[in-house]
Amino acid sequence: MSSRDPRELKSELEEIEFSGDSEQLGELRAEARATVDAQRETLADIDTKASKILRLNIALVGILISVVSIATQLSSGQTSGVGTVEPFLNSYTVLGVGALVLSTAFAAMTYTASELDVGVSSENLTKLLNSDFQQQETEVLLIQNYIMRINFNRSTNVRNIPLVQVTILLIVSAIISFALGLYHGIAGTVPIWLLIPSILLLAVVVLVSGLPTQTHRAITDLRAWR
C-alpha cells in the first residue's frame, strides 16, 4: 500500500521501475485524468455550496440586525404588549444567532481552504525538457505526477466534506433554535414534548449526513500526512 504522506509517496514513486506492457501506460494515464476530473468536479460542487451558504448567511445576519433594530425602536418606552422585543431575546434565539454566525465562519473556511492540483508540476516538466526520455519513460513520469495530484486532491476533498457538512448542520441548528425562540417569545416556556423532538431531529441530521464518519476520515488523513 502506497504512503499518504506526499514526501514518502514521492520517494516510493521514484523507486518504481515499470517493466510491464507499455500500452497499459496510456490506459492508466487516461484513467488517472478521469479521476482528477472527477475530483475537480467534487471540489467545485463543495465550493458552490459553501459560497451559496456564505451569501445566504450574510443576508440573514443583515436581516436579523435590521429586524432587531426596528423592533427595539418600536418597543422603546413600552414595558409590555406586541411591540415588546425582550421575550424574543431568549437563550434559544441567542443560540440560533451563534449557530448562524458559526455556519458563516465554516462556510468561509470551506471556500477558502479549497486547493486543487490539476496540472503537471513545473518540476516534472523541467525534468522532461532536460532529459532524453523515450515515450514510455515520459508516460511513466506523467502517471507518477497524476498519482501525486490524485493523492493531494483526495486529501483536499476528504478534509472539505466535513466542513460543509458542519456548515449545513449549523444552519439546521439555527433554524430549530429560532423556531424554539419564537415559541418561547409567544407562548412562554418551551415544553418537553417540543424540545426533545427538536434535539432528536438534530441528532438524526448528524447521523444521516455521515458527519461522524467523514470527520474520522479527515482526521485519519491529517495524521497520515504527518
C-alpha positions in Angstrom: 0.0 0.0 0.0 1.4 3.4 -1.0 2.0 6.1 1.6 -0.4 9.0 2.0 2.4 11.4 3.0 3.5 13.4 -0.1 7.2 13.1 0.6 7.1 9.4 1.3 4.9 8.8 -1.7 7.3 10.7 -4.0 10.2 8.6 -2.7 8.2 5.4 -3.3 7.3 6.5 -6.9 11.0 7.4 -7.7 12.0 3.8 -6.7 9.4 2.2 -9.1 10.8 0.8 -12.3 8.0 0.0 -14.7 8.5 -3.3 -16.7 5.0 -4.1 -17.9 3.2 -3.6 -21.2 3.8 0.0 -22.5 0.2 0.0 -23.9 -1.1 -0.1 -20.4 0.5 3.3 -19.6 -1.8 5.1 -22.0 -4.8 3.5 -20.3 -3.5 4.2 -16.9 -3.0 7.9 -17.8 -6.5 8.2 -19.2 -8.0 6.7 -16.1 -5.9 9.0 -13.9 -7.0 12.0 -15.9 -10.7 11.0 -15.4 -10.0 10.6 -11.7 -8.6 14.1 -11.4 -11.5 15.5 -13.4 -14.0 13.8 -11.0 -12.1 15.2 -8.0 -12.2 18.7 -9.6 -16.0 18.4 -10.1 -16.4 17.3 -6.5 -14.5 20.2 -5.1 -16.3 22.6 -7.4 -19.6 21.3 -6.0 -18.4 21.8 -2.5 -17.2 25.3 -3.3 -20.5 26.2 -4.9 -22.5 25.0 -1.8 -20.1 26.9 0.5 -20.3 30.1 -1.5 -24.2 30.0 -1.7 -24.4 29.3 2.1 -22.0 32.1 2.8 -24.0 34.6 0.8 -27.3 33.4 2.3 -26.0 33.6 5.9 -24.6 37.1 5.4 -28.0 38.2 4.1 -29.8 36.5 7.0 -27.5 38.2 9.5 -28.2 41.5 7.9 -31.9 40.9 8.1 -31.7 39.9 11.7 -29.8 43.0 12.7 -32.4 45.2 10.8 -35.3 43.4 12.5 -33.8 43.7 16.0 -33.0 47.3 15.4 -36.6 48.1 14.1 -38.2 46.1 16.9 -36.1 47.8 19.5 -37.1 51.3 18.2 -40.8 50.3 18.1 -40.7 48.8 21.6 -38.9 51.9 23.0 -40.8 53.1 26.1 -43.1 50.0 26.2 -43.0 47.5 29.0 -45.5 45.1 27.6 -47.5 44.3 24.5 -47.0 43.1 21.0 -44.2 45.6 20.4 -42.0 44.3 23.2 -38.9 42.6 21.9 -37.5 41.3 25.2 -39.4 38.0 25.2 -37.8 37.0 21.9 -34.3 37.7 23.1 -34.0 34.4 24.9 -31.4 31.6 25.1 -32.9 29.9 22.1 -32.6 32.9 19.8 -29.1 33.6 21.1 -28.2 30.0 20.3 -29.7 30.4 16.9 -27.6 33.6 16.2 -24.5 31.8 17.4 -25.2 28.8 15.2 -25.8 31.1 12.2 -22.5 33.0 12.8 -20.6 29.8 13.2 -22.2 28.4 10.0 -21.0 31.6 8.2 -17.5 31.1 9.5 -17.4 27.4 8.5 -18.7 28.3 5.0 -15.9 30.8 4.6 -13.3 28.3 5.8 -14.6 25.7 3.4 -14.5 28.1 0.5 -11.0 29.5 1.2 -9.5 26.1 2.1 -10.2 24.6 -1.3 -6.9 24.0 -3.0 -6.7 21.7 -6.1 -3.8 20.4 -8.1 -4.9 20.0 -11.7 -1.7 20.4 -13.7 1.7 18.8 -14.3 4.2 20.1 -11.9 6.9 22.5 -13.1 9.5 20.1 -11.6 8.3 17.3 -13.8 8.1 19.5 -16.9 11.6 20.7 -16.3 12.8 17.1 -15.9 11.2 16.1 -19.2 12.8 19.0 -21.0 16.3 18.3 -19.5 16.2 14.5 -20.2 16.3 12.4 -23.3 13.3 10.3 -22.4 11.7 7.7 -24.6 7.9 7.7 -24.8 7.5 5.0 -22.2 9.6 6.9 -19.7 7.6 10.1 -20.4 4.4 8.2 -19.8 5.7 6.8 -16.5 6.7 10.3 -15.3 3.3 11.7 -16.2 1.5 8.9 -14.4 3.6 9.5 -11.3 2.6 13.1 -11.5 -1.0 12.1 -11.7 -0.6 9.9 -8.7 0.8 12.8 -6.7 -2.1 15.0 -7.8 -4.8 12.4 -7.0 -3.3 12.0 -3.6 -3.3 15.7 -2.9 -6.8 16.3 -4.3 -8.2 13.4 -2.3 -7.0 14.9 0.9 -8.5 18.3 -0.1 -11.9 16.7 -0.7 -11.7 14.5 2.4 -11.0 17.5 4.6 -13.5 19.8 3.0 -16.5 17.4 3.1 -16.9 17.5 6.9 -16.5 21.3 6.8 -19.5 21.8 4.5 -21.5 19.2 6.5 -20.9 21.1 9.7 -21.9 24.3 7.9 -25.2 22.7 6.9 -25.7 21.2 10.3 -25.3 24.6 12.0 -27.9 26.1 9.6 -30.3 23.4 10.7 -29.5 24.1 14.3 -30.0 27.8 13.8 -33.5 27.2 12.2 -34.5 24.9 15.1 -33.2 27.4 17.7 -35.0 30.3 16.1 -38.3 28.3 15.9 -38.0 27.4 19.6 -37.1 31.0 20.5 -40.1 32.3 18.6 -42.3 29.8 20.5 -40.7 30.9 23.8 -41.4 34.6 23.0 -45.0 34.0 22.1 -46.2 31.2 24.4 -43.6 31.1 27.2 -41.5 28.1 28.3 -40.8 25.5 25.6 -42.5 22.2 26.7 -40.5 19.0 26.8 -42.7 17.4 24.1 -41.4 20.1 21.7 -37.8 20.3 23.0 -37.0 16.6 22.9 -38.1 16.0 19.2 -36.1 19.1 18.2 -33.0 17.6 19.7 -33.7 14.2 18.2 -34.2 15.8 14.8 -30.8 17.4 15.1 -29.2 14.1 16.1 -30.9 12.3 13.1 -29.5 15.0 10.7 -26.0 14.4 12.1 -26.3 10.6 11.6 -27.9 10.7 8.2 -25.3 13.2 6.9 -22.5 10.9 7.8 -20.6 13.6 9.7 -19.0 11.3 12.3 -17.6 9.0 9.5 -16.4 11.9 7.4 -14.8 13.6 10.4 -13.0 10.4 11.2 -11.7 10.1 7.6 -10.5 13.7 7.7 -8.6 13.2 11.0 -7.1 9.9 9.7 -6.0 11.7 6.5 -4.4 14.5 8.6 -2.5 12.0 10.6 -1.3 10.2 7.5 0.2 13.4 6.2 2.4 13.9 9.2 
